[in-house]
Amino acid sequence: MNTEGLVNWMVPITIILSFFSQSTVVPQMIGYLMVVTSITVICFLLFRSGLARLHIPRTVLFPLLILVFMTSLAVIVDQTLGDVQRLFIFFTVSVAIIFWIPQIASFDIVFYRFAILTTIMVVLTSPTLFINEFGVGIFTISSWHTTSTIPVIGFEYNTFSGIFINPNTLSLVCCLSSLCLLKEVYQQHMLSIIAFGINGIAVYLSGGRSGIAALLIGTTLFISYLLFQDEGLLYSSVLGWVLGMVGFLSIFGIGPVSISLDLSQRQELWIAAVHAVIDQPIIGYGPADLGNVLGNYGEFVSKGPHNSYLKMVLSGGVLSGLSYVFLYGFAIWRSLWGAKDLSGTVLYVLLIATATISMFEGTSAFGISTLSILFGLILGYGIFGPKEKVPS
């Protein structure tokens, strides 16, 4: 197996290792160390094999530098030395994930293997639907503390969180895992069809509404491509964007229709975040402890903004937030015009899904959590395009 073939295995394994940083199986720091170690090994393999080429397109280089500089400035001004060190690790790892690995590893292979490995983890942790905890060797996997009921039949089960501490994380991971398999499902690959079904069921059983919404949106876009090719994808994307904006504004009573929707205090968090940005728009507050920042504008102590874009604005100021939006916009635009085949369409669908999820979750593409790694890889492939290589 050559280096590229090895990296095509190491990247999905790294994603799976990141699951442990957000679980009760091992301490969070151990999980993070596993992730950083795995990515370090990948970088070492690439250096040793002469594949250490880091090319950042000029179009995204300037906004990236602004984002890094402004966020770093906010940390240096307001945070501790430990926060500075943490930020250095996060940005170093994120640059490797977004701008290096996607130029080497195969998009199809990496995300197919991620989806299959995720499916295995879902199956292995499925007993938590019915029991509060069970042991695997020296490790203990616990269920979530609430229960849910399937409508009509009235079947009660533990809200599914899998290996994760929070069921929302499982919902989003399984949503992306399902979307990764759309190409193989269309090609009637039986294992992929089964895995798609298992992940889709996990999304539902976790109760994560943003995961369910992103899965439905992504699947609809993929079907529109199958029916009407790239024109259908373009028109459905524009229509979806317009409807999404109208619906989002309606939540705040803006526009012809007012929608009453329970978003678990997110509206109040977003309003508080906007007030915080107005009070400190240039430098920001740094990425640490945004819950305490929002606590000055309401009873939101320990709660972040639950919006990736607002988080970037709060962390590094308005310029940082705009740079982050530009990176995503560039990747989405480029992938839309590159969606000429199934792989390109799946990549576009994943970008739209992550952009949608980011509206309701505070995870960004910069970091070493599970969702940050997934978002970063998808963003990177959106910038560079999918690599279709045969595994070695």
MARVO-755916 format. One line per 4 residues: number of its first residue (from 1); their letters; for each residue x negated, y negated, z of N, C-alpha, C. Coordinates in pm, whole numbers, plus 50000, padded with zeros to 5 digits. Atoms other than C-alpha are relative to their C-alpha. Layout:
# residues N
NUM> A> X/Y/Z/X/Y/Z/X/Y/Z; ...
# end
This chain:
# residues 392
1> MNTE> 49915/50120/50000/50000/50000/50000/49912/49876/50000; 50080/50122/50005/49852/49665/49897/50053/49896/50098; 49965/50102/49901/49874/49342/50097/50142/49949/49981; 49865/50051/50024/50191/49216/49930/50105/50101/50045
5> GLVN> 49908/49896/49955/50363/49548/49995/50009/50005/50151; 50002/50000/49854/50255/49535/50359/50075/49879/50056; 49931/50121/49956/50378/49177/50396/50151/50014/49981; 49857/49977/50024/50713/49280/50245/50064/50084/50110
9> WMVP> 49950/49927/49883/50747/49513/50546/49986/49916/50128; 50027/50075/49877/50594/49283/50807/50100/49888/50024; 49909/50113/49982/50829/48991/50743/50135/50043/50058; 49873/49958/49935/51159/49177/50808/49980/50057/50139
13> ITII> 50028/49950/49865/50998/49350/51106/49984/49884/50097; 50015/50119/49916/50904/49006/51242/50137/49943/50038; 49864/50049/49970/51268/48898/51214/50064/50086/50107; 49942/49909/49901/51377/49206/51408/49934/49981/50136
17> LSFF> 50069/50025/49873/51110/49142/51673/50052/49873/50067; 49949/50126/49943/51251/48792/51715/50132/50022/50074; 49876/49969/49926/51577/48954/51833/49972/50008/50150; 50031/49976/49859/51400/49038/52159/49978/49870/50077
21> SQST> 50018/50129/49931/51330/48670/52234/50133/49942/50044; 49867/50049/49963/51707/48619/52266/50086/50114/50054; 49929/49886/49942/51798/48937/52449/49966/50012/50148; 50030/49971/49860/51801/49070/52803/49905/50118/50013
25> VVPQ> 50083/49879/49999/51578/49362/52704/49861/49970/50056; 50131/50042/49950/51248/49178/52764/50008/49851/50034; 50002/50144/49973/51163/48833/52908/49983/49920/49870; 50001/50080/50121/51207/48556/52652/49858/49971/49951
29> MIGY> 50136/50032/50040/50837/48465/52655/49932/50118/49932; 50056/49880/50064/50742/48824/52570/50050/50010/49857; 49943/49997/50135/50978/48810/52273/49934/49899/49909; 50066/50102/50080/50823/48485/52152/49856/50040/49966
33> LMVV> 50138/49956/50025/50472/48627/52190/49996/50108/49893; 49993/49897/50102/50574/48927/51980/50015/49938/49861; 49977/50067/50128/50695/48694/51704/49873/49929/49953; 50121/50074/50036/50387/48470/51710/49888/50095/49961
37> TSIT> 50103/49901/50032/50158/48775/51712/50024/50060/49862; 49967/49940/50129/50339/48930/51416/49971/49905/49885; 50025/50098/50105/50323/48610/51211/49850/49974/49985; 50145/50015/50006/49955/48571/51302/49937/50114/49921
41> VICF> 50049/49884/50075/49891/48922/51169/50028/49983/49851; 49966/50023/50141/50073/48834/50845/49904/49899/49938; 50092/50103/50051/49861/48520/50802/49859/50055/49984; 50133/49939/50009/49544/48718/50873/49989/50090/49877
45> LLFR> 50000/49912/50117/49637/48975/50608/49991/49919/49871; 50002/50083/50120/49697/48700/50354/49865/49933/49981; 50134/50059/50009/49367/48528/50435/49899/50104/49953; 50098/49896/50031/49174/48854/50417/50008/50046/49855
49> SGLA> 49980/49950/50136/49322/48948/50080/49985/49891/49894; 50016/50109/50096/49261/48609/49921/50130/49940/49953; 49870/50055/50038/49631/48521/49907/50035/49876/50082; 49977/50115/49911/49588/48221/50138/50019/49873/49919
53> RLHI> 49970/50120/50079/49741/47971/49898/50123/49931/50059; 49891/50078/49943/49955/47705/50059/50028/49883/49908; 49962/50105/50095/50126/47495/49795/50133/49940/50043; 49877/50070/49963/50380/47237/49903/50034/49902/49888
57> PRTV> 49963/50091/50109/50565/47064/49617/49999/49854/50045; 50008/50142/49965/50512/46689/49609/50136/49943/50040; 49865/50051/49972/50888/46634/49617/50036/50014/50147; 49963/49975/49859/50914/46781/49967/49886/49967/50096
61> LFPL> 50114/50026/49912/50566/46695/50099/50021/49873/50082; 49983/50127/49928/50647/46333/50189/50106/50009/50109; 49901/49987/49890/50973/46405/50379/49954/50096/50109; 50052/49909/49898/50799/46696/50553/49904/49928/50093
65> LILV> 50096/50074/49919/50517/46470/50670/50071/49899/50092; 49922/50093/49917/50771/46212/50793/50062/50074/50117; 49933/49922/49896/50961/46479/50985/49901/50042/50109; 50101/49954/49904/50647/46620/51147/49946/49882/50080
69> FMTS> 50059/50116/49931/50502/46276/51228/50097/49939/50101; 49904/50066/49912/50819/46126/51376/50035/50087/50120; 49969/49911/49888/50902/46432/51586/49881/50010/50095; 50120/49994/49916/50542/46455/51708/49983/49872/50080
73> LAVI> 50011/50128/49931/50545/46086/51795/50096/49995/50119; 49902/49999/49891/50861/46131/52002/49953/50088/50114; 50049/49910/49897/50702/46422/52187/49884/49937/50077; 50116/50061/49936/50378/46237/52255/50042/49886/50093
77> VDQT> 49956/50115/49920/50566/45932/52387/50075/50044/50125; 49905/49971/49891/50827/46103/52606/49981/50134/50070; 50003/49864/49947/50723/46463/52675/49867/50031/50069; 50119/49956/49928/50461/46661/52867/49902/50067/49905
81> LGDV> 50101/49932/50079/50142/46826/52744/50050/50137/49954; 49945/49870/50037/50321/47161/52747/50095/49990/49882; 49909/50021/50113/50585/47022/52511/49921/49974/49872; 50085/50026/50117/50310/46898/52277/49943/50131/49947
85> QRLF> 50055/49871/50041/50150/47243/52272/50108/50087/49936; 49890/49920/50054/50487/47409/52213/50039/49951/49860; 49965/50057/50130/50564/47171/51926/49896/50038/49895; 50106/49962/50093/50226/47248/51766/50019/50143/49951
89> IFFT> 49977/49859/50037/50299/47622/51774/50121/50012/49908; 49878/49992/50080/50651/47573/51638/49976/49953/49858; 50021/50054/50134/50541/47356/51346/49901/50085/49920; 50097/49916/50070/50241/47576/51262/50066/50127/49947
93> VSVA> 49930/49878/50041/50454/47890/51255/50103/49968/49892; 49895/50034/50096/50734/47713/51067/49944/49968/49862; 50062/50029/50130/50501/47585/50794/49963/50131/49930; 50032/49869/50058/50381/47944/50742/50126/50068/49948
97> IIFW> 49875/49934/50037/50740/48071/50730/50066/49934/49879; 49928/50072/50105/50879/47800/50501/49917/49985/49873; 50077/50041/50117/50590/47712/50271/49892/50099/49957; 50105/49906/50037/50358/48013/50264/50057/50137/49966
101> IPQI> 49950/49864/50020/50534/48346/50305/50092/50011/49878; 49913/49986/50117/50806/48277/50041/49926/50000/49866; 50077/49996/50124/50531/48231/49780/49934/50136/49977; 50068/49870/50010/50397/48581/49849/50100/50115/50006
105> ASFD> 49910/49887/49975/50675/48807/49977/50120/49997/49906; 49885/49988/50089/50962/48933/49761/50130/49968/50074; 49871/50038/49940/51297/48771/49840/50093/50121/50010; 49909/49885/50002/51497/49079/49738/49962/50104/50103
109> IVFY> 50046/49892/49912/51286/49326/49931/50008/49959/50146; 50002/50047/49861/51243/49119/50248/50140/49996/50059; 49867/50017/49942/51610/49039/50294/50084/50128/49992; 49932/49870/50000/51733/49384/50192/49956/50081/50122
113> RFAI> 50051/49925/49884/51509/49542/50455/50048/49937/50130; 49945/50067/49881/51614/49281/50710/50144/50044/50024; 49858/49964/49986/51980/49366/50643/50016/50143/50049; 49990/49859/49959/51927/49741/50678/49953/50017/50144
117> LTTI> 50049/49990/49862/51721/49704/50997/50099/49938/50098; 49898/50062/49914/51984/49470/51141/50119/50094/50018; 49890/49904/49992/52253/49727/51061/49968/50111/50099; 50042/49895/49906/52056/49992/51250/50010/49949/50144
121> MVVL> 49993/50058/49866/52028/49758/51552/50145/49985/50045; 49858/50014/49966/52404/49692/51539/50058/50134/50042; 49949/49866/49968/52481/50064/51537/49946/50047/50135; 50062/49954/49875/52236/50135/51821/50058/49930/50122
125> TSPT> 49948/50075/49885/52388/49865/52042/50153/50001/50008; 49853/49998/50002/52753/49939/51957/50064/50058/50126; 49936/49953/49875/52814/50130/52287/50041/49887/50095; 49963/50111/49911/52829/49787/52459/50141/49949/49972
129> LFIN> 49860/50034/50025/53171/49748/52298/50091/50064/50106; 49913/49920/49912/53303/50004/52547/49946/50013/50142; 50058/49990/49867/53059/50010/52840/49920/49873/50029; 50063/50126/49962/52898/49727/53034/49850/49998/49976
133> EFGV> 50143/49992/50028/52541/49848/52994/49959/50144/49982; 50056/49866/50014/52333/50144/52890/49849/49987/49983; 50145/50003/50003/51967/50233/52902/49943/50074/49880; 50078/49934/50105/51723/50318/52624/49857/50004/50052
137> GIFT> 50131/49991/49937/51409/50444/52797/49995/49908/50120; 50015/50093/49888/51290/50169/53030/50081/49872/49980; 49927/50122/50032/51512/49907/52864/50149/50017/50027; 49856/50002/49975/51868/49811/52952/50067/49898/49909
141> ISSW> 49925/50089/50088/52114/49662/52703/50137/49977/50062; 49876/50036/49930/52409/49477/52857/50101/49940/49903; 49893/50057/50081/52745/49375/52714/50024/49855/50040; 49959/50136/49969/52886/49022/52703/50105/50003/50110
145> HTTS> 49918/49998/49879/53088/48916/53008/50149/49978/49975; 49858/50017/50029/53421/48859/52828/50050/50114/49912; 49939/49897/50086/53662/49091/52648/50086/49933/49894; 49914/50048/50108/53859/49048/52327/50100/50111/49966
149> TIPV> 49895/49904/50036/54165/49218/52182/50027/49992/49851; 49964/49996/50142/54236/49329/51826/50150/49977/49987; 49856/50028/50015/54572/49178/51720/50077/50122/49948; 49905/49898/50045/54871/49403/51648/49985/50129/50079
153> IGFE> 50016/49872/49930/54720/49723/51789/49970/49981/50147; 50022/50030/49859/54622/49554/52116/49880/50070/50062; 50118/49931/49947/54287/49736/52148/49905/49899/50064; 50089/50091/49927/54064/49568/52410/49858/50054/49999
157> YNTF> 50140/49961/50005/53685/49572/52384/49915/49886/50055; 50095/50103/49959/53383/49387/52518/49960/49918/49878; 50042/50085/50111/53308/49089/52296/49858/50039/49959; 50123/49935/50045/53025/49226/52084/49886/49899/49989
161> SGIF> 50119/50084/50009/52684/49067/52136/49877/50078/49957; 50113/49918/50043/52463/49360/52036/49883/49990/50097; 50120/50012/49917/52109/49314/52162/49985/49858/50055; 50019/50141/49967/52153/48937/52197/50070/49961/50131
165> INPN> 49939/50054/49879/52236/48734/52506/50137/49942/49968; 49878/50071/50037/52508/48545/52319/50063/50063/49876; 49936/49941/50118/52765/48694/52076/49996/49910/49877; 50009/50090/50115/52741/48381/51857/49876/50030/49916
169> TLSL> 50122/49967/50072/52385/48476/51768/50019/50125/49916; 49972/49878/50076/52494/48826/51666/50088/49969/49879; 49909/50035/50109/52774/48677/51457/49926/49939/49883; 50071/50071/50105/52539/48451/51262/49897/50089/49932
173> VCCL> 50099/49909/50057/52268/48713/51215/50069/50102/49909; 49929/49900/50080/52519/48972/51090/50068/49937/49878; 49947/50072/50115/52681/48711/50865/49895/49991/49890; 50108/50011/50098/52347/48646/50692/49959/50137/49949
177> SSLC> 50033/49864/50041/52273/49018/50688/50100/50051/49896; 49898/49959/50097/52603/49083/50507/49979/49933/49865; 50017/50074/50124/52539/48811/50250/49876/50046/49923; 50121/49949/50065/52191/48952/50180/50030/50122/49914
181> LLKE> 49969/49873/50066/52358/49273/50060/50097/49985/49883; 49898/50019/50103/52600/49119/49809/49957/50055/49864; 50050/49951/50128/52382/49202/49509/50010/50152/49993; 49997/49854/49999/52349/49568/49608/50143/50053/50010
185> VYQQ> 49859/49959/49993/52719/49590/49697/50063/49994/49861; 49947/50013/50136/52807/49464/49347/49948/50113/49910; 50060/49891/50079/52572/49727/49203/50042/50138/50051; 49940/49878/49946/52767/49989/49404/49896/50092/50066
189> HMLS> 50098/49925/49922/52473/50094/49619/50067/50041/50130; 49916/49952/49892/52645/50314/49877/49949/49960/50138; 50055/50039/49871/52408/50246/50168/50027/49853/50028; 49977/50143/49984/52446/49873/50110/50147/49970/50028
193> IIAF> 49856/50018/49977/52826/49899/50097/50034/50032/50146; 49977/49961/49860/52827/50080/50433/49942/49894/50094; 50065/50101/49915/52581/49829/50583/50077/49868/49997; 49920/50122/50012/52788/49537/50451/50124/50009/50089
197> GING> 49881/49981/49917/53097/49681/50618/49970/49994/50148; 50038/49999/49858/52920/49740/50950/49969/49859/50048; 50034/50137/49961/52780/49387/50958/50123/49910/50000; 49877/50080/50003/53113/49235/50858/50087/50026/50121
201> IAVY> 49923/49965/49880/53289/49423/51138/49935/49938/50124; 50071/50059/49886/53020/49305/51382/50027/49850/50010; 49969/50143/49999/53083/48944/51278/50137/49976/50062; 49863/50015/49947/53453/48987/51353/50005/50032/50149
205> LSGG> 49993/49957/49861/53402/49171/51683/49926/49906/50094; 50073/50097/49917/53161/48903/51806/50084/49875/50026; 49912/50116/49982/53430/48638/51764/49938/49867/49962; 50066/50125/50038/53187/48381/51622/50067/49936/49879
209> RSGI> 49923/50060/50109/53400/48145/51413/49912/49942/49889; 50088/50054/50104/53110/47976/51234/49942/50112/49915; 50048/49885/50076/52977/48319/51135/50105/50053/49906; 49889/49953/50085/53317/48428/51004/50021/49903/49883
213> AALL> 49979/50100/50104/53358/48100/50812/49889/50006/49895; 50112/49996/50094/53009/48120/50658/50004/50127/49915; 49989/49875/50075/53065/48484/50557/50108/49989/49892; 49892/50016/50097/53395/48399/50386/49960/49903/49889
217> IGTT> 50044/50098/50099/53247/48094/50212/49898/50061/49905; 50104/49940/50081/52940/48283/50093/50053/50106/49906; 49943/49894/50084/53138/48581/49965/50086/49941/49889; 49917/50066/50102/53382/48351/49783/49914/49940/49890
221> LFIS> 50090/50057/50100/53096/48170/49609/49940/50109/49911; 50058/49890/50077/52940/48500/49503/50103/50056/49902; 49893/49949/50088/53273/48623/49361/50027/49901/49886; 49977/50100/50105/53318/48294/49173/49892/50009/49893
225> YLLF> 50107/49981/50098/52979/48355/49009/50027/50123/49915; 49972/49878/50075/53076/48710/48912/50111/49979/49898; 49885/50020/50088/53401/48589/48757/49974/49897/49890; 50013/50112/50093/53292/48265/48590/49856/49956/49977
229> QDEG> 50142/50029/50017/52909/48270/48596/49962/49868/50066; 50054/50115/49928/52711/47958/48683/50094/49879/50001; 49903/50111/49999/52986/47713/48583/50101/50017/50112; 49907/49973/49891/53227/47880/48821/49938/49974/50136
233> LLYS> 50071/50024/49875/52964/47863/49095/49990/49850/50028; 50011/50145/49985/52914/47491/49032/50133/49938/50040; 49869/50060/49972/53284/47403/49028/50052/50040/50138; 49953/49955/49868/53365/47614/49334/49919/49935/50111
237> SVLG> 50084/50068/49900/53071/47455/49518/50046/49857/50022; 49954/50139/49989/53190/47102/49441/50134/49994/50070; 49868/49996/49936/53548/47189/49536/49987/50032/50149; 50020/49963/49861/53430/47355/49856/49940/49886/50081
241> WVLG> 50062/50113/49930/53215/47055/49946/50103/49891/50029; 49897/50103/49981/53505/46812/49896/50099/50042/50108; 49904/49951/49900/53748/47027/50095/49936/50005/50138; 50071/49994/49872/53486/47077/50366/49987/49863/50064
245> MVGF> 50014/50135/49947/53424/46704/50402/50134/49945/50047; 49867/50047/49960/53796/46627/50411/50042/50067/50130; 49964/49928/49878/53850/46898/50672/49920/49954/50120; 50086/50044/49889/53554/46782/50882/50044/49863/50050
249> LSIF> 49955/50134/49959/53671/46419/50882/50137/50005/50066; 49865/49988/49943/54026/46532/50961/49996/50041/50147; 50014/49961/49860/53901/46681/51287/49994/49877/50090; 50012/50125/49924/53826/46324/51399/50113/49903/49968
253> GIGP> 49886/50085/50032/54156/46191/51265/49973/49902/49889; 50034/50089/50110/53991/46027/50963/50057/50058/49871; 49943/49952/50125/54178/46054/50634/50151/50018/50009; 49854/49989/50007/54533/46136/50528/50058/50106/50092
257> VSIS> 49951/49890/49918/54558/46449/50743/49916/50008/50127; 50069/49982/49873/54470/46501/51109/50012/50146/50044; 50001/49859/49962/54368/46851/51219/49962/50012/50147; 50031/49971/49860/54379/46966/51580/49933/50137/50006
261> LDLS> 50077/49875/50002/54106/47228/51614/49910/50005/50122; 50084/49982/49881/53938/47362/51926/49860/50041/49957; 50139/49972/50036/53564/47342/51864/49912/50010/50125; 50075/49980/49875/53461/47408/52225/49917/49878/50037
265> QRQE> 50061/50128/49960/53381/47042/52303/49898/49947/49899; 50099/50047/50095/53170/47002/51990/50027/49856/49955; 49971/50138/50041/53353/46686/51885/49942/49900/50100; 50051/50090/49897/53265/46522/52217/49847/49998/50001
269> LWIA> 50146/49993/50005/52905/46644/52191/49946/49919/49883; 50046/50074/50117/52869/46499/51841/50013/49850/50020; 49982/50144/49973/53011/46163/51949/49894/49951/50099; 50105/50036/49904/52772/46158/52246/49865/49993/49932
273> AVHA> 50127/50000/50073/52484/46244/52013/49985/49875/49915; 50004/50122/50082/52572/45955/51782/49969/49878/50088; 50030/50111/49908/52572/45714/52079/49854/50003/50044; 50140/49987/49959/52233/45850/52188/49907/49955/49888
277> VIDQ> 50081/50042/50114/52093/45796/51838/50003/49848/49984; 49987/50146/50011/52226/45439/51828/49911/49930/50103; 50081/50061/49895/52044/45366/52155/49850/50017/49976; 50143/49976/50025/51711/45510/52031/49984/50058/49860
281> PIIG> 49993/49947/50136/51720/45539/51650/49865/50027/49933; 50126/49994/50075/51354/45506/51550/49917/50122/50038; 50092/49895/49957/51145/45746/51757/50074/50127/50040; 49929/49881/49954/51403/45981/51906/49955/50041/50140
285> YGPA> 50022/49956/49862/51385/46179/52229/49910/50122/50011; 50075/49875/49996/51171/46477/52131/50095/50119/50004; 49911/49884/50010/51307/46831/52088/50037/50064/50133; 49976/49931/49873/51298/46929/52456/50111/49933/50079
289> DLGN> 49902/50047/49901/51590/46898/52698/50098/49898/49943; 49902/50092/50057/51840/46729/52466/50130/50002/50079; 49881/49994/49915/52111/46845/52706/50002/49889/50102; 50006/50109/49902/51992/46596/52965/50018/49864/49933
293> VLGN> 49979/50125/50074/51985/46323/52700/50149/49976/49979; 49856/50014/50023/52349/46388/52611/50076/49985/50132; 49937/50014/49870/52427/46406/52983/50021/49856/50041; 49983/50142/49970/52389/46029/52992/50125/49941/49933
297> YGEF> 49885/50050/50076/52690/45997/52760/50125/50084/50024; 49886/49915/49968/52927/46247/52920/49952/50117/50083; 50036/49885/49917/52933/46567/53121/49954/50115/49912; 50052/49901/50092/52716/46762/52879/49862/50048/50042
301> VSKG> 50132/49960/49955/52414/46843/53093/49975/50145/49962; 50046/49868/50045/52225/47147/52956/50063/50041/49867; 49941/49968/50129/52428/47134/52634/49935/49914/49892; 50053/50073/50112/52257/47040/52309/50112/49952/49909
305> PHNS> 49897/50058/50086/52437/46872/52018/50082/50102/49920; 49930/49897/50077/52547/47203/51859/50017/49957/49854; 50003/50041/50140/52459/47055/51521/49854/49981/49963; 50142/50000/50034/52125/47114/51354/49953/49863/49951
309> YLKM> 50040/50128/50058/52120/46782/51169/49992/49891/50109; 50006/50094/49888/52206/46578/51478/49883/50030/50092; 50115/49962/49916/51943/46773/51669/49871/49941/49945; 50122/50054/50059/51675/46666/51421/49995/49849/50013
313> VLSG> 49996/50145/49982/51789/46303/51443/49967/49964/50145; 50028/50025/49858/51786/46315/51824/49853/50027/50032; 50137/49959/49968/51445/46485/51826/49897/49902/49946; 50103/50082/50062/51258/46260/51585/50046/49868/49943
317> GVLS> 49950/50125/50053/51477/45964/51500/50071/50018/49866; 49920/49996/50122/51682/45876/51194/49919/50046/49880; 50083/49959/50114/51394/45917/50947/49974/50150/50001; 50020/49855/49988/51327/46267/51077/50124/50075/49955
321> GLSY> 49875/49935/50039/51693/46360/51038/50025/49992/49851; 49981/50016/50143/51713/46219/50686/49904/50088/49921; 50098/49913/50067/51397/46407/50589/50045/50145/50003; 49951/49862/49987/51547/46731/50717/50117/50025/49904
325> VFLY> 49887/49987/50093/51868/46673/50520/49949/50004/49856; 50056/49999/50136/51659/46598/50210/49940/50136/49966; 50058/49868/50026/51467/46927/50244/50109/50101/49966; 49889/49908/50027/51794/47119/50260/50069/49967/49868
329> GFAI> 49935/50040/50124/51950/46915/49980/49919/50038/49879; 50087/49963/50111/51650/46972/49755/50006/50150/49974; 49997/49855/50015/51653/47347/49821/50134/50047/49942; 49868/49962/50051/52029/47374/49759/50015/49961/49854
333> WRSL> 49989/50046/50138/52014/47168/49440/49916/50087/49907; 50089/49919/50084/51720/47365/49305/50053/50142/49986; 49950/49863/50007/51874/47701/49391/50130/50008/49921; 49877/50000/50079/52209/47602/49236/49969/50009/49852
337> WGAK> 50035/49996/50142/52048/47535/48900/49916/50122/49966; 50074/49876/50025/51838/47849/48944/50083/50125/50016; 49911/49884/49978/52140/48071/49011/50047/50055/49866; 49968/49944/50132/52126/48241/48672/50011/50151/50003
341> DLSG> 49989/49856/49986/52119/48596/48803/50048/50031/50141; 49945/49961/49870/52234/48794/49107/49910/49958/50115; 50093/50037/49892/51919/48731/49314/50006/49851/50028; 49992/50145/49982/51932/48357/49253/50131/49957/50063
345> TVLY> 49869/50033/49943/52301/48351/49339/50006/50036/50148; 50004/49961/49859/52248/48541/49665/49920/49898/50080; 50080/50102/49932/51976/48291/49757/50081/49872/50020; 49916/50120/49989/52211/48000/49685/50108/50018/50105
349> VLLI> 49896/49970/49902/52486/48165/49888/49945/49994/50142; 50063/50003/49867/52248/48210/50183/49970/49857/50043; 50027/50140/49967/52147/47844/50166/50128/49927/50041; 49873/50063/49965/52509/47731/50167/50048/50050/50136
353> ATAT> 49959/49943/49870/52580/47967/50458/49923/49937/50114; 50080/50059/49892/52290/47832/50665/50031/49851/50017; 49963/50141/49991/52383/47472/50580/50133/49983/50072; 49870/50003/49933/52739/47545/50695/49986/50031/50148
357> ISMF> 50023/49962/49860/52627/47719/51013/49935/49885/50077; 50072/50109/49934/52399/47424/51089/50090/49887/50045; 49905/50103/49957/52704/47200/51119/50053/50027/50140; 49938/49963/49873/52816/47391/51428/49902/50065/50099
361> EGTS> 50101/49941/49913/52493/47534/51572/49877/49911/50004; 50112/50091/49982/52190/47351/51708/49866/50052/49950; 50125/49942/50047/51929/47579/51551/49956/49936/49869; 50054/50056/50124/51704/47422/51287/49906/50101/49935
365> AFGI> 50093/49912/50071/51465/47576/51035/49860/49994/50059; 50130/50013/49936/51174/47475/51260/50008/50060/50140; 49997/49932/49871/51114/47712/51550/49966/50146/49983; 50036/49859/50006/51047/48075/51637/50111/50088/50056
369> STLS> 49886/49916/49963/51393/48191/51742/50045/50078/49876; 49952/49919/50111/51575/48447/51527/50060/49915/49889; 49933/50081/50102/51795/48195/51350/49905/49900/49935; 50098/50093/50058/51508/47947/51304/49915/50070/49894
373> ILFG> 50080/49925/50097/51300/48214/51130/50082/50030/49875; 49913/49972/50115/51593/48316/50909/50027/49873/49919; 49974/50127/50069/51681/47955/50828/49875/49953/49925; 50125/50044/50062/51314/47876/50757/49966/50079/49876
377> LILG> 50028/49916/50117/51266/48171/50522/50094/49967/49885; 49902/50030/50104/51587/48096/50334/49973/49862/49939; 50035/50133/50050/51490/47727/50307/49877/50008/49910; 50121/49986/50079/51145/47827/50180/50026/50063/49865
381> YGIF> 49966/49937/50129/51283/48059/49913/50084/49906/49914; 49925/50098/50076/51524/47783/49815/49909/49898/49933; 50095/50096/50056/51231/47548/49759/49917/50061/49888; 50090/49937/50096/51016/47798/49568/50070/50094/49903
385> GPKE> 49932/49903/50084/51275/48035/49419/49970/50141/50047; 50020/49862/49956/51316/48410/49482/49887/50067/49924; 50105/49921/50062/51023/48641/49414/50053/50142/49984; 49948/49867/50026/51133/48963/49249/49883/50091/49964
389> KVPS> 50114/49912/50021/50854/49215/49291/50036/50140/50044; 49977/49860/49965/50849/49590/49311/49917/50033/50122; 50077/49967/49882/50748/49717/49655/49890/50099/49969; 50114/49912/50024/50410/49886/49668/50000/50115/50097
# end
